[in-house]
Structures are given as C-alpha cells and as structure tokens.
C-alpha cells in the first residue's frame, strides 16, 4: 500500500472517530476543507507541514497518520530470527518482536546451554522483565535475591537494577522474555 493511500485512510478514519465534519476538521487543523477532502480521497500527497497541522489539530501523533494498518497476525518462524550470542555461544538471545513506541515492550526467545550465564546491565528506570521457563532449570538473580525456576515457572521483576540468568541444569534451558518499558 502506498503512503498516499495510507495517509488518506488514516486522516479520514481519525476525523470520523472524532466525529468531525470536514468543515470542523478544517477549523481545528488550519488545513482547508478542500485540501482535507483531497487528502482523504488520496488525490494528493500532502507535505510534511500539512500532516503536522493535521496531527496537531487532531491531537494525534504524526506517525498515526503515516503508518499502515497493523497486520491482524504476524508470525515469526523459528529459523527467521538470528540469535545474539553471549558467553561463548552458551547464552542465545533471539529477538522476536522489537520495541514499539505504542506498545512499550519487546520480546525475546532465550536459549541457555548448560553452564551458560549472562549478567545484564540495568535497563531504563521502571523497566520490568516477564520471564517464563519452558524447559530446563535456571537461576535468575535480581540484585542480591536469587530465584530458582524450572519448567513452567514464571517471574516478573524490576529490571532497572543489575540482574543475571544462569542455566544450572544439565540440559538446555528455554525461556520467553518480555521487557516492558514504563513511561
């Protein structure tokens, strides 16, 4: 879908959700009624300054005008994500869903080989981690506290302090990690 069509759909959708007529939208944004109508039909490719006027007038983010619709489902195949390796390849971090300003989180699939360990630096203030162990045995340390987790166990902790992950079992450990960044 081209950007002109995306902008057209978004501008019209936001205006309708705000229950504004084209005349009221023109008054709110400072963009003429005829220009708004042309934008909503996809007849023109508006300038950045016009889009900023619309965003400010509608009190929405600029990106809400230019981003395409969210896919109803996004599937990430296991082999599609390349791992980030630490501890001589014994700690593997597979990025799954990257950080999104709207959702405020990112998620990872973690594989820790026996004896593998990672000491993490504190994240931004207020960040939280949500971890579920799908197989294996791990110790997660948060500052001075130590938590022993096994298959099926989950933990949530403030991650704006030093923390670490260690596989203490004899087999590989697999975890799901979600990091939430509180505003």
C-alpha positions as CSV (number, residue, x, y, z in Angstrom):
1,X,0.0,0.0,0.0
2,X,1.5,3.4,-0.9
3,X,1.9,6.2,1.6
4,X,-0.7,8.4,-0.1
5,X,-3.4,5.7,0.4
6,X,-2.3,5.1,4.0
7,X,-2.4,8.8,4.8
8,X,-5.8,9.1,3.1
9,X,-7.3,6.2,5.1
10,X,-5.8,7.4,8.4
11,X,-6.8,11.0,8.1
12,X,-10.4,10.1,7.3
13,X,-10.6,7.4,10.0
14,X,-9.3,9.7,12.7
15,X,-11.6,12.5,11.6
16,X,-14.6,10.2,11.6
17,X,-13.7,8.8,15.0
18,X,-13.5,12.3,16.4
19,X,-17.0,12.9,14.8
20,X,-15.8,16.0,12.9
21,X,-17.2,17.2,9.7
22,X,-14.8,18.4,7.0
23,X,-15.6,22.0,7.9
24,X,-14.9,21.4,11.6
25,X,-11.7,19.5,10.8
26,X,-10.6,22.4,8.6
27,X,-11.2,24.8,11.5
28,X,-9.4,22.5,14.0
29,X,-6.3,21.9,11.8
30,X,-5.9,25.1,9.9
31,X,-5.9,23.0,6.6
32,X,-8.6,23.9,4.1
33,X,-11.7,21.8,3.7
34,X,-10.9,21.2,0.0
35,X,-7.3,20.1,0.9
36,X,-8.6,17.7,3.6
37,X,-11.1,16.2,1.1
38,X,-8.4,15.7,-1.5
39,X,-6.1,14.1,1.2
40,X,-8.9,11.8,2.3
41,X,-9.6,10.7,-1.3
42,X,-5.9,10.0,-1.9
43,X,-5.8,12.6,-4.7
44,X,-2.8,14.5,-3.2
45,X,0.3,13.6,-1.4
46,X,0.4,16.2,1.5
47,X,3.5,17.9,2.6
48,X,5.0,17.1,6.0
49,X,4.0,20.5,7.3
50,X,0.4,19.9,6.3
51,X,0.5,16.5,8.0
52,X,1.9,18.2,11.2
53,X,-1.0,20.6,11.1
54,X,-3.5,17.8,10.9
55,X,-1.7,15.8,13.6
56,X,-1.6,18.8,15.9
57,X,-5.2,19.8,15.2
58,X,-6.5,16.2,15.8
59,X,-4.2,15.9,18.8
60,X,-2.6,12.6,17.5
61,X,0.9,11.6,16.8
62,X,2.5,12.3,13.4
63,X,3.1,8.5,12.9
64,X,-0.5,7.7,13.4
65,X,-1.1,9.5,10.1
66,X,1.6,7.7,8.1
67,X,1.8,4.2,9.5
68,X,0.0,1.4,7.7
69,X,-2.6,-0.7,9.4
70,X,-1.4,-3.2,11.8
71,X,-1.3,-6.7,10.5
72,X,-4.0,-8.9,12.1
73,X,-1.3,-11.5,12.8
74,X,2.4,-11.6,12.4
75,X,4.2,-14.9,12.5
76,X,7.9,-15.2,13.2
77,X,9.4,-18.6,12.1
78,X,11.9,-20.0,14.5
79,X,14.6,-20.0,11.9
80,X,14.0,-16.4,10.8
81,X,15.4,-14.8,13.9
82,X,19.2,-14.8,14.1
83,X,20.5,-15.1,17.7
84,X,22.7,-12.7,19.6
85,X,25.2,-14.8,21.4
86,X,27.0,-14.3,24.7
87,X,29.1,-16.4,27.0
88,X,30.9,-18.2,24.1
89,X,27.6,-19.1,22.5
90,X,26.1,-20.6,25.6
91,X,23.6,-17.8,26.0
92,X,21.5,-17.2,22.9
93,X,19.0,-14.3,22.6
94,X,16.6,-14.5,19.7
95,X,14.8,-11.1,19.2
96,X,11.2,-11.8,18.3
97,X,9.2,-8.6,18.5
98,X,11.2,-5.4,18.6
99,X,10.4,-2.4,20.7
100,X,7.4,-0.4,19.6
101,X,6.7,3.2,20.9
102,X,2.9,2.4,21.1
103,X,3.2,-0.9,22.9
104,X,6.2,-0.1,25.1
105,X,7.6,-3.7,25.1
106,X,9.9,-6.0,23.2
107,X,10.1,-9.8,23.4
108,X,12.8,-12.4,23.0
109,X,13.2,-16.2,23.0
110,X,16.2,-17.2,25.1
111,X,18.2,-20.4,24.9
112,X,20.8,-21.1,27.6
113,X,23.1,-24.1,27.2
114,X,24.3,-25.9,30.4
115,X,26.6,-23.7,32.4
116,X,25.6,-20.7,30.3
117,X,25.2,-17.3,32.0
118,X,24.5,-13.7,31.3
119,X,24.9,-10.7,33.6
120,X,22.7,-8.0,32.4
121,X,23.1,-4.2,32.9
122,X,20.2,-2.3,34.5
123,X,17.6,-1.2,31.9
124,X,15.9,2.2,31.9
125,X,14.2,3.3,35.1
126,X,10.9,1.5,35.6
127,X,11.6,-1.3,33.1
128,X,10.2,-4.7,34.0
129,X,11.0,-8.2,32.8
130,X,8.5,-11.0,32.5
131,X,10.1,-14.5,32.0
132,X,8.6,-17.9,31.6
133,X,10.8,-21.1,31.6
134,X,9.5,-23.6,29.0
135,X,12.2,-26.2,29.7
136,X,15.3,-26.6,31.8
137,X,16.4,-25.1,35.1
138,X,17.7,-21.6,35.6
139,X,18.6,-19.2,38.4
140,X,17.6,-15.6,37.9
141,X,19.3,-13.2,40.2
142,X,18.0,-9.7,40.8
143,X,20.5,-7.6,42.8
144,X,21.1,-9.8,45.9
145,X,18.0,-12.0,45.5
146,X,18.2,-15.4,43.8
147,X,15.2,-17.2,42.2
148,X,15.3,-20.9,41.1
149,X,13.0,-21.5,38.2
150,X,12.1,-24.8,36.4
151,X,9.8,-25.7,33.6
152,X,6.5,-23.8,33.8
153,X,7.7,-21.3,36.3
154,X,7.4,-17.5,35.6
155,X,8.9,-14.4,37.2
156,X,8.3,-10.7,36.9
157,X,10.9,-8.2,38.3
158,X,12.0,-4.6,38.0
159,X,14.9,-4.8,35.6
160,X,16.4,-1.3,36.3
161,X,18.9,-3.0,38.6
162,X,21.7,-5.5,37.9
163,X,20.3,-9.0,37.1
164,X,21.5,-12.3,35.7
165,X,20.4,-15.5,34.2
166,X,22.2,-18.9,34.6
167,X,21.4,-22.4,33.4
168,X,22.1,-24.6,36.4
169,X,20.7,-27.8,34.8
170,X,22.4,-30.5,32.8
171,X,20.3,-29.7,29.7
172,X,19.5,-26.7,27.6
173,X,17.0,-24.2,29.1
174,X,14.4,-22.3,27.0
175,X,12.8,-19.1,28.2
176,X,10.4,-16.5,26.9
177,X,11.3,-12.9,27.9
178,X,9.2,-9.8,27.6
179,X,10.7,-6.4,28.6
180,X,8.2,-3.7,29.4
181,X,9.4,-0.1,29.4
182,X,7.2,2.0,31.6
183,X,6.9,5.7,30.6
